[in-house]
Amino acid sequence: MRPENLQAIYRLSPVQEGMLFHALSEPESGLYVRQLVAELHGELDRERMQAAWALLVERHAVLRTSFHWVELAHPVQVVARQVRLPWEEQDWRHLGADEQRRAMAELLAA
């Protein structure tokens, strides 16, 4: 991260350090992973959807926060001033219902 994009650096709380330890020691457990899936109906205005998510990330620092621990005495959380959201679209309309469910399950598992 470029220094000019650095907003803050914080040491992790003891609870956060414990969560990080468990997540790193058992990465396949998914213990601290939460996923939200929403089914949208009707036409989607992609530009507005992207703009809404970008605004949400801009307004809430926690969504611009990353955790760092490699080669550090103590793990820290780093807050960026700005982040660019990766945006990926997948059109599964050509798939049948069962194939869509399978594709969604694979995506979530990944």
VEXVEXTOR-939816 format. One record per residue: x, y, z of N, C-alpha, C, O in turn; residue in three letters; residue number from 1. Coordinates in steps of 0.1 Angstrom, whole numbers, plus 5000, padded with zeros to 4 digits. Layout:
+-------+--------+------+--------+---------+------+-------+--------+------+-------+--------+------+---------+-----+
| neast | nnorth |  nup | caeast | canorth | caup | ceast | cnorth |  cup | oeast | onorth |  oup | residuo | num |
+-------+--------+------+--------+---------+------+-------+--------+------+-------+--------+------+---------+-----+
|     X |      Y |    Z |      X |       Y |    Z |     X |      Y |    Z |     X |      Y |    Z |     ALA | NUM |
...
+-------+--------+------+--------+---------+------+-------+--------+------+-------+--------+------+---------+-----+
//
This chain:
+-------+--------+------+--------+---------+------+-------+--------+------+-------+--------+------+---------+-----+
| neast | nnorth |  nup | caeast | canorth | caup | ceast | cnorth |  cup | oeast | onorth |  oup | residuo | num |
+-------+--------+------+--------+---------+------+-------+--------+------+-------+--------+------+---------+-----+
|  5008 |   4988 | 5000 |   5000 |    5000 | 5000 |  5009 |   5012 | 5000 |  5019 |   5013 | 5007 |     MET |   1 |
|  5005 |   5022 | 4992 |   5013 |    5034 | 4991 |  5010 |   5042 | 5004 |  4999 |   5043 | 5009 |     ARG |   2 |
|  5020 |   5049 | 5009 |   5019 |    5056 | 5022 |  5008 |   5067 | 5021 |  5001 |   5069 | 5031 |     PRO |   3 |
|  5006 |   5073 | 5010 |   4995 |    5083 | 5009 |  4981 |   5078 | 5009 |  4971 |   5085 | 5012 |     GLU |   4 |
|  4980 |   5064 | 5008 |   4967 |    5058 | 5009 |  4964 |   5052 | 5022 |  4954 |   5046 | 5025 |     ASN |   5 |
|  4974 |   5054 | 5032 |   4973 |    5048 | 5045 |  4965 |   5058 | 5054 |  4969 |   5069 | 5056 |     LEU |   6 |
|  4954 |   5053 | 5059 |   4946 |    5062 | 5068 |  4949 |   5059 | 5083 |  4951 |   5068 | 5091 |     GLN |   7 |
|  4951 |   5046 | 5087 |   4954 |    5043 | 5101 |  4960 |   5029 | 5102 |  4958 |   5020 | 5093 |     ALA |   8 |
|  4967 |   5026 | 5112 |   4972 |    5013 | 5116 |  4969 |   5011 | 5131 |  4972 |   5019 | 5139 |     ILE |   9 |
|  4962 |   4999 | 5133 |   4959 |    4996 | 5147 |  4964 |   4982 | 5151 |  4964 |   4973 | 5142 |     TYR |  10 |
|  4968 |   4981 | 5163 |   4971 |    4967 | 5168 |  4958 |   4960 | 5170 |  4948 |   4966 | 5174 |     ARG |  11 |
|  4958 |   4947 | 5168 |   4946 |    4939 | 5170 |  4943 |   4938 | 5185 |  4952 |   4938 | 5194 |     LEU |  12 |
|  4930 |   4938 | 5189 |   4926 |    4935 | 5202 |  4929 |   4920 | 5205 |  4932 |   4913 | 5196 |     SER |  13 |
|  4930 |   4917 | 5218 |   4932 |    4903 | 5221 |  4922 |   4893 | 5215 |  4926 |   4882 | 5211 |     PRO |  14 |
|  4910 |   4897 | 5214 |   4899 |    4888 | 5208 |  4903 |   4887 | 5193 |  4902 |   4876 | 5187 |     VAL |  15 |
|  4906 |   4898 | 5186 |   4910 |    4897 | 5172 |  4922 |   4889 | 5170 |  4922 |   4881 | 5160 |     GLN |  16 |
|  4932 |   4890 | 5179 |   4944 |    4881 | 5177 |  4940 |   4867 | 5178 |  4945 |   4858 | 5171 |     GLU |  17 |
|  4931 |   4863 | 5188 |   4926 |    4850 | 5189 |  4919 |   4845 | 5177 |  4921 |   4833 | 5172 |     GLY |  18 |
|  4910 |   4853 | 5171 |   4903 |    4849 | 5159 |  4913 |   4847 | 5148 |  4911 |   4838 | 5140 |     MET |  19 |
|  4923 |   4856 | 5146 |   4933 |    4854 | 5136 |  4940 |   4841 | 5137 |  4943 |   4834 | 5128 |     LEU |  20 |
|  4945 |   4839 | 5150 |   4952 |    4826 | 5153 |  4944 |   4814 | 5148 |  4949 |   4805 | 5141 |     PHE |  21 |
|  4931 |   4814 | 5152 |   4923 |    4802 | 5149 |  4920 |   4801 | 5134 |  4920 |   4790 | 5128 |     HIS |  22 |
|  4918 |   4813 | 5128 |   4916 |    4813 | 5113 |  4928 |   4808 | 5105 |  4927 |   4801 | 5095 |     ALA |  23 |
|  4940 |   4812 | 5110 |   4952 |    4807 | 5103 |  4956 |   4793 | 5106 |  4961 |   4786 | 5098 |     LEU |  24 |
|  4953 |   4788 | 5118 |   4956 |    4775 | 5122 |  4946 |   4764 | 5116 |  4950 |   4753 | 5114 |     SER |  25 |
|  4934 |   4769 | 5113 |   4924 |    4760 | 5107 |  4917 |   4767 | 5095 |  4905 |   4770 | 5097 |     GLU |  26 |
|  4924 |   4770 | 5085 |   4918 |    4778 | 5074 |  4906 |   4772 | 5067 |  4898 |   4779 | 5062 |     PRO |  27 |
|  4905 |   4759 | 5067 |   4894 |    4752 | 5061 |  4881 |   4752 | 5069 |  4871 |   4748 | 5064 |     GLU |  28 |
|  4882 |   4756 | 5082 |   4871 |    4755 | 5091 |  4860 |   4765 | 5087 |  4848 |   4762 | 5089 |     SER |  29 |
|  4864 |   4776 | 5082 |   4854 |    4787 | 5078 |  4847 |   4793 | 5091 |  4836 |   4799 | 5089 |     GLY |  30 |
|  4853 |   4791 | 5102 |   4847 |    4795 | 5115 |  4843 |   4810 | 5115 |  4832 |   4813 | 5120 |     LEU |  31 |
|  4852 |   4818 | 5109 |   4849 |    4833 | 5110 |  4845 |   4838 | 5096 |  4847 |   4850 | 5094 |     TYR |  32 |
|  4840 |   4830 | 5087 |   4836 |    4834 | 5074 |  4821 |   4835 | 5074 |  4814 |   4826 | 5077 |     VAL |  33 |
|  4816 |   4847 | 5070 |   4802 |    4849 | 5069 |  4799 |   4854 | 5054 |  4806 |   4863 | 5049 |     ARG |  34 |
|  4789 |   4847 | 5048 |   4786 |    4851 | 5034 |  4771 |   4855 | 5034 |  4763 |   4849 | 5041 |     GLN |  35 |
|  4768 |   4864 | 5026 |   4754 |    4869 | 5024 |  4751 |   4867 | 5009 |  4758 |   4871 | 5000 |     LEU |  36 |
|  4740 |   4860 | 5006 |   4736 |    4858 | 4993 |  4722 |   4865 | 4992 |  4713 |   4862 | 5000 |     VAL |  37 |
|  4720 |   4873 | 4981 |   4707 |    4879 | 4979 |  4703 |   4876 | 4965 |  4710 |   4876 | 4955 |     ALA |  38 |
|  4690 |   4873 | 4964 |   4684 |    4870 | 4951 |  4677 |   4883 | 4946 |  4667 |   4887 | 4953 |     GLU |  39 |
|  4681 |   4888 | 4935 |   4675 |    4900 | 4930 |  4666 |   4897 | 4918 |  4669 |   4888 | 4910 |     LEU |  40 |
|  4654 |   4903 | 4918 |   4645 |    4901 | 4907 |  4643 |   4914 | 4898 |  4644 |   4925 | 4904 |     HIS |  41 |
|  4641 |   4912 | 4886 |   4639 |    4923 | 4877 |  4653 |   4928 | 4871 |  4663 |   4921 | 4873 |     GLY |  42 |
|  4652 |   4938 | 4863 |   4664 |    4943 | 4857 |  4674 |   4950 | 4867 |  4669 |   4957 | 4876 |     GLU |  43 |
|  4686 |   4947 | 4866 |   4697 |    4952 | 4875 |  4704 |   4964 | 4868 |  4709 |   4962 | 4857 |     LEU |  44 |
|  4704 |   4975 | 4874 |   4712 |    4986 | 4869 |  4726 |   4984 | 4874 |  4729 |   4989 | 4886 |     ASP |  45 |
|  4735 |   4978 | 4866 |   4748 |    4975 | 4871 |  4756 |   4987 | 4876 |  4763 |   4986 | 4886 |     ARG |  46 |
|  4756 |   4998 | 4868 |   4763 |    5010 | 4872 |  4759 |   5015 | 4886 |  4767 |   5019 | 4894 |     GLU |  47 |
|  4746 |   5015 | 4888 |   4741 |    5020 | 4901 |  4745 |   5010 | 4912 |  4748 |   5014 | 4923 |     ARG |  48 |
|  4745 |   4997 | 4909 |   4748 |    4987 | 4919 |  4763 |   4989 | 4923 |  4767 |   4989 | 4935 |     MET |  49 |
|  4772 |   4991 | 4913 |   4786 |    4993 | 4916 |  4788 |   5006 | 4923 |  4796 |   5006 | 4933 |     GLN |  50 |
|  4781 |   5016 | 4920 |   4783 |    5029 | 4926 |  4778 |   5028 | 4941 |  4784 |   5034 | 4950 |     ALA |  51 |
|  4767 |   5021 | 4943 |   4762 |    5020 | 4957 |  4772 |   5012 | 4966 |  4775 |   5017 | 4977 |     ALA |  52 |
|  4778 |   5002 | 4961 |   4788 |    4994 | 4968 |  4801 |   5003 | 4970 |  4807 |   5003 | 4981 |     TRP |  53 |
|  4805 |   5010 | 4960 |   4816 |    5019 | 4962 |  4814 |   5030 | 4973 |  4823 |   5033 | 4980 |     ALA |  54 |
|  4802 |   5035 | 4973 |   4798 |    5045 | 4983 |  4798 |   5039 | 4997 |  4803 |   5045 | 5007 |     LEU |  55 |
|  4793 |   5027 | 4998 |   4793 |    5020 | 5011 |  4807 |   5018 | 5016 |  4810 |   5021 | 5028 |     LEU |  56 |
|  4816 |   5014 | 5008 |   4830 |    5012 | 5011 |  4837 |   5025 | 5015 |  4845 |   5026 | 5024 |     VAL |  57 |
|  4834 |   5035 | 5008 |   4839 |    5049 | 5010 |  4835 |   5053 | 5024 |  4843 |   5060 | 5031 |     GLU |  58 |
|  4823 |   5051 | 5028 |   4817 |    5056 | 5041 |  4821 |   5048 | 5053 |  4821 |   5053 | 5064 |     ARG |  59 |
|  4825 |   5035 | 5051 |   4827 |    5027 | 5063 |  4842 |   5021 | 5063 |  4845 |   5012 | 5055 |     HIS |  60 |
|  4850 |   5026 | 5072 |   4864 |    5023 | 5072 |  4866 |   5008 | 5074 |  4876 |   5002 | 5069 |     ALA |  61 |
|  4857 |   5001 | 5081 |   4859 |    4987 | 5084 |  4859 |   4979 | 5070 |  4865 |   4968 | 5070 |     VAL |  62 |
|  4853 |   4984 | 5060 |   4853 |    4978 | 5047 |  4865 |   4981 | 5039 |  4867 |   4975 | 5028 |     LEU |  63 |
|  4874 |   4989 | 5044 |   4887 |    4992 | 5038 |  4898 |   4987 | 5046 |  4910 |   4992 | 5044 |     ARG |  64 |
|  4895 |   4978 | 5055 |   4905 |    4974 | 5065 |  4911 |   4960 | 5061 |  4903 |   4951 | 5058 |     THR |  65 |
|  4924 |   4958 | 5062 |   4930 |    4945 | 5060 |  4939 |   4942 | 5072 |  4943 |   4951 | 5080 |     SER |  66 |
|  4942 |   4929 | 5073 |   4950 |    4924 | 5085 |  4963 |   4920 | 5080 |  4964 |   4913 | 5069 |     PHE |  67 |
|  4973 |   4923 | 5087 |   4987 |    4920 | 5084 |  4994 |   4914 | 5096 |  4993 |   4919 | 5107 |     HIS |  68 |
|  5002 |   4903 | 5093 |   5009 |    4896 | 5105 |  5023 |   4891 | 5101 |  5031 |   4888 | 5109 |     TRP |  69 |
|  5025 |   4888 | 5088 |   5037 |    4882 | 5083 |  5049 |   4891 | 5086 |  5049 |   4903 | 5083 |     VAL |  70 |
|  5059 |   4885 | 5093 |   5072 |    4892 | 5097 |  5069 |   4905 | 5105 |  5077 |   4914 | 5105 |     GLU |  71 |
|  5059 |   4905 | 5113 |   5056 |    4916 | 5122 |  5056 |   4910 | 5137 |  5053 |   4899 | 5139 |     LEU |  72 |
|  5060 |   4919 | 5146 |   5060 |    4914 | 5160 |  5046 |   4912 | 5165 |  5044 |   4903 | 5173 |     ALA |  73 |
|  5037 |   4920 | 5161 |   5023 |    4919 | 5164 |  5014 |   4921 | 5152 |  5017 |   4929 | 5144 |     HIS |  74 |
|  5003 |   4913 | 5151 |   4994 |    4916 | 5139 |  4988 |   4929 | 5141 |  4985 |   4934 | 5151 |     PRO |  75 |
|  4985 |   4935 | 5129 |   4979 |    4948 | 5129 |  4967 |   4949 | 5118 |  4967 |   4940 | 5109 |     VAL |  76 |
|  4958 |   4958 | 5120 |   4949 |    4961 | 5109 |  4952 |   4974 | 5103 |  4955 |   4984 | 5110 |     GLN |  77 |
|  4951 |   4974 | 5090 |   4955 |    4986 | 5083 |  4943 |   4991 | 5075 |  4936 |   4984 | 5068 |     VAL |  78 |
|  4940 |   5004 | 5077 |   4929 |    5011 | 5071 |  4934 |   5019 | 5059 |  4942 |   5028 | 5061 |     VAL |  79 |
|  4929 |   5016 | 5047 |   4932 |    5024 | 5035 |  4923 |   5035 | 5034 |  4911 |   5035 | 5038 |     ALA |  80 |
|  4927 |   5046 | 5028 |   4918 |    5058 | 5025 |  4909 |   5054 | 5014 |  4897 |   5058 | 5014 |     ARG |  81 |
|  4914 |   5047 | 5004 |   4906 |    5043 | 4993 |  4909 |   5029 | 4989 |  4921 |   5025 | 4990 |     GLN |  82 |
|  4899 |   5022 | 4984 |   4902 |    5009 | 4978 |  4893 |   5008 | 4965 |  4883 |   5014 | 4964 |     VAL |  83 |
|  4898 |   5000 | 4956 |   4891 |    4997 | 4944 |  4884 |   4983 | 4945 |  4891 |   4973 | 4947 |     ARG |  84 |
|  4871 |   4983 | 4945 |   4864 |    4970 | 4946 |  4866 |   4962 | 4934 |  4864 |   4966 | 4922 |     LEU |  85 |
|  4870 |   4949 | 4936 |   4870 |    4940 | 4924 |  4856 |   4937 | 4921 |  4848 |   4934 | 4930 |     PRO |  86 |
|  4852 |   4937 | 4908 |   4839 |    4935 | 4904 |  4838 |   4924 | 4894 |  4845 |   4925 | 4883 |     TRP |  87 |
|  4831 |   4914 | 4896 |   4830 |    4903 | 4887 |  4815 |   4900 | 4885 |  4808 |   4898 | 4894 |     GLU |  88 |
|  4812 |   4898 | 4872 |   4798 |    4894 | 4869 |  4798 |   4880 | 4863 |  4807 |   4877 | 4854 |     GLU |  89 |
|  4788 |   4872 | 4866 |   4787 |    4859 | 4860 |  4772 |   4858 | 4857 |  4763 |   4859 | 4865 |     GLN |  90 |
|  4770 |   4855 | 4844 |   4756 |    4854 | 4839 |  4753 |   4839 | 4838 |  4759 |   4832 | 4829 |     ASP |  91 |
|  4744 |   4834 | 4846 |   4741 |    4820 | 4846 |  4727 |   4817 | 4841 |  4721 |   4806 | 4843 |     TRP |  92 |
|  4722 |   4826 | 4834 |   4708 |    4825 | 4829 |  4707 |   4813 | 4819 |  4696 |   4807 | 4817 |     ARG |  93 |
|  4718 |   4810 | 4812 |   4717 |    4799 | 4803 |  4718 |   4785 | 4810 |  4716 |   4775 | 4803 |     HIS |  94 |
|  4720 |   4785 | 4823 |   4721 |    4772 | 4830 |  4707 |   4769 | 4836 |  4699 |   4778 | 4839 |     LEU |  95 |
|  4705 |   4756 | 4837 |   4692 |    4752 | 4844 |  4693 |   4754 | 4859 |  4704 |   4758 | 4864 |     GLY |  96 |
|  4682 |   4753 | 4866 |   4681 |    4756 | 4880 |  4691 |   4748 | 4888 |  4698 |   4753 | 4897 |     ALA |  97 |
|  4692 |   4735 | 4885 |   4702 |    4726 | 4893 |  4716 |   4731 | 4890 |  4724 |   4731 | 4899 |     ASP |  98 |
|  4719 |   4734 | 4878 |   4733 |    4738 | 4874 |  4736 |   4752 | 4881 |  4747 |   4754 | 4885 |     GLU |  99 |
|  4726 |   4760 | 4882 |   4728 |    4773 | 4889 |  4731 |   4771 | 4903 |  4740 |   4777 | 4909 |     GLN | 100 |
|  4723 |   4762 | 4910 |   4726 |    4759 | 4924 |  4740 |   4754 | 4926 |  4747 |   4757 | 4935 |     ARG | 101 |
|  4744 |   4745 | 4917 |   4757 |    4739 | 4918 |  4768 |   4749 | 4916 |  4778 |   4750 | 4923 |     ARG | 102 |
|  4766 |   4758 | 4906 |   4776 |    4769 | 4903 |  4777 |   4778 | 4915 |  4788 |   4782 | 4919 |     ALA | 103 |
|  4765 |   4781 | 4922 |   4765 |    4790 | 4933 |  4773 |   4783 | 4945 |  4780 |   4790 | 4952 |     MET | 104 |
|  4770 |   4770 | 4947 |   4777 |    4763 | 4958 |  4792 |   4763 | 4956 |  4799 |   4765 | 4965 |     ALA | 105 |
|  4796 |   4761 | 4944 |   4811 |    4761 | 4941 |  4817 |   4775 | 4943 |  4828 |   4776 | 4948 |     GLU | 106 |
|  4810 |   4785 | 4939 |   4814 |    4799 | 4940 |  4816 |   4802 | 4955 |  4826 |   4807 | 4960 |     LEU | 107 |
|  4806 |   4799 | 4963 |   4806 |    4801 | 4978 |  4817 |   4793 | 4984 |  4824 |   4799 | 4994 |     LEU | 108 |
|  4819 |   4781 | 4980 |   4829 |    4773 | 4986 |  4843 |   4778 | 4983 |  4852 |   4778 | 4992 |     ALA | 109 |
|  4845 |   4784 | 4971 |   4858 |    4789 | 4967 |  4861 |   4802 | 4976 |  4871 |   4808 | 4974 |     ALA | 110 |
+-------+--------+------+--------+---------+------+-------+--------+------+-------+--------+------+---------+-----+
//
